[in-house]
Amino acid sequence: MADRPRDLAERMARRRKVGGSTPGGRASDGYLRETFTLPRAAARARAEAFFARYPKAGYMSAVETWRELPGGDIEFTMRRLPSAD
């Protein structure tokens, strides 16, 4: 029997309620995240070092979010997969 869209939505909602997220409220999507707050030059160097250690092609590394704080520092979150498999 084919499921109705409503059935699918209810099933997805139940899965989300039953341990579908981490204590921080973020979905458990398999990525590891690190957040940094650094001056602009240091932030650029840190991101370059992150990509050198965890190449985009192997770890799907990325700058997930970033923003400039009032003092001029950059707050950014880097994400990557746990392994390059």
N, C-alpha and C positions, 0 to 999 in steps of 0.2 A: 504494500500500500504506500502510495506517495505521501510524503509529509507536506502539510500545508505550511506556508511561510510563518504563520503564527506558532506552529509546533516547533519549528526551527528556532525562532526567537526565544521561546520559553526554555528550550533546551540550552541554548547559549547563555541565557540569564542564570540558569541554575548552576552551570559550570563556573560562571564568574563568581557566584556567591560561595561556592565550595572550594576555597583555597586557590582561587585563580589569580590572586595578587600577593605581592610581598608586603611585609609590614610597613614599608614606606608608601604603600598605596599604588605603586607602579606594577603594571602587569608583568608576570613572569615570562618574558619573551626570550630568555636565554642569553641576553647581552650582559656584560659586566660594564659598569659605569664608574667613572671617577670624576669628581668635580674639583676644580681649582679656582683660586682667586689670586691673580698675580698682576704685576704691572705689565703694560702692553708688550714690551720687548721680551720679558721673561715668559709671558704667556705664549708668544709666538715660538720661542725656543722650546718650551715644554711640549707644545703641539707637534713640532717637528721631531722631537725626540720620541714622542709617543708613536708617530707614524713610522719612524725608523725601527723601533722595537717591535711594533705590531703592524706590519704592512697592510694596506687597504685590501689588496688582492687576497690575502690569506685569512685575515681576521675580520674583514668587513668593517674596519675601523672608520670612525667618523667623528667630527665635532657635532654633537647632537644639538646642543643649544649654547648660545653665548650672549652676553650683554655687557655693556660698559656701565660701570658703577659711577656714582657721582664724583668720587675722588679720582677717577681716571683709570682705576684698575679694571681688569677684564675678568669676569666670572664665566667659566665655560665648563661644559660637561663633555667628556670624551667617552665613546662607547666602543666596545669590541666584543667579539666572540671569545669564549674561554680558550679555544684552541683553533689551530689552522687546519683542522681536518676537513 
